[in-house]
């Protein structure tokens, strides 16, 4: 799974000092949540986020993602950034190939 192999929390990369430091393991944060229907979203709709920021995103506690619409827009932007970085084959935190 690409998200679990990543080496950076994309919420922290996007927002920098506007959010707390990362904590916990990297976890895929999915574009849409269908867990209430007993289904898991496809991992192609995810980007890596540390456990702390993933938890905050789910609770609308990330700056700029405090409504369903702004959270969806941010998740789309982060997923697109992650996909582009993977296609380039570079790690943002280490600037070395994956």
C-alpha positions as CSV (number, residue, x, y, z in Angstrom):
1,X,0.0,0.0,0.0
2,X,1.6,3.3,-1.1
3,X,0.3,5.3,1.7
4,X,1.8,3.1,4.4
5,X,5.2,3.1,2.6
6,X,5.3,6.9,2.4
7,X,7.6,8.8,4.8
8,X,5.7,12.0,5.4
9,X,2.4,13.2,6.7
10,X,0.8,15.2,3.9
11,X,-1.4,17.3,6.3
12,X,1.8,18.5,8.0
13,X,3.5,19.1,4.6
14,X,0.5,21.1,3.4
15,X,-0.1,23.2,6.6
16,X,3.2,23.4,8.3
17,X,3.2,25.3,11.5
18,X,-0.6,25.8,11.3
19,X,-1.0,22.3,12.8
20,X,0.6,20.5,15.7
21,X,3.6,18.2,15.3
22,X,2.9,14.7,14.0
23,X,2.4,11.7,16.2
24,X,1.7,8.1,15.6
25,X,2.2,6.0,12.5
26,X,1.3,7.0,9.0
27,X,-2.1,5.9,8.0
28,X,-4.0,6.2,4.7
29,X,-6.6,9.0,4.9
30,X,-9.2,8.3,2.3
31,X,-11.1,10.7,0.2
32,X,-14.5,9.4,1.2
33,X,-15.6,7.4,4.1
34,X,-18.0,4.6,3.4
35,X,-17.4,2.7,6.6
36,X,-21.0,3.4,7.8
37,X,-22.1,1.2,4.8
38,X,-19.6,-1.5,5.8
39,X,-17.3,-0.7,2.9
40,X,-13.7,0.5,2.8
41,X,-12.8,3.2,0.2
42,X,-10.2,2.3,-2.4
43,X,-6.6,3.1,-1.4
44,X,-6.2,5.0,-4.6
45,X,-8.3,7.7,-3.0
46,X,-5.9,8.2,-0.1
47,X,-2.8,10.1,1.0
48,X,-0.6,9.4,4.0
49,X,-1.3,11.2,7.3
50,X,0.0,10.6,10.8
51,X,-2.4,9.1,13.2
52,X,-2.9,12.4,15.0
53,X,-3.7,14.5,12.0
54,X,-5.8,11.7,10.5
55,X,-7.9,11.8,13.8
56,X,-8.1,15.6,13.6
57,X,-9.2,15.5,10.0
58,X,-12.0,13.1,10.8
59,X,-13.3,15.5,13.5
60,X,-13.1,18.6,11.4
61,X,-10.2,20.0,13.6
62,X,-7.7,20.7,10.9
63,X,-7.4,24.4,9.9
64,X,-9.0,24.9,6.5
65,X,-11.0,21.6,6.7
66,X,-13.7,22.5,9.2
67,X,-16.8,21.7,7.1
68,X,-17.6,18.7,4.9
69,X,-17.0,20.7,1.7
70,X,-13.6,22.2,2.8
71,X,-12.5,18.8,4.2
72,X,-13.3,17.1,0.9
73,X,-11.5,19.8,-1.1
74,X,-8.4,19.5,1.1
75,X,-8.4,15.7,0.8
76,X,-8.6,16.0,-2.9
77,X,-5.7,18.4,-3.0
78,X,-3.6,16.2,-0.7
79,X,-4.4,13.1,-2.6
80,X,-3.5,14.8,-5.9
81,X,-0.2,16.0,-4.4
82,X,0.7,12.6,-3.1
83,X,-0.1,10.9,-6.5
84,X,2.1,13.5,-8.3
85,X,4.9,13.0,-5.9
86,X,4.8,9.2,-6.3
87,X,4.7,9.6,-10.1
88,X,7.9,11.7,-9.9
89,X,9.3,9.0,-7.6
90,X,10.6,11.3,-5.0
91,X,10.2,11.5,-1.2
92,X,9.4,15.0,0.0
93,X,11.0,14.6,3.4
94,X,14.3,13.1,2.2
95,X,14.3,14.2,-1.5
96,X,15.5,10.8,-2.5
97,X,13.8,8.2,-4.6
98,X,11.2,5.9,-2.9
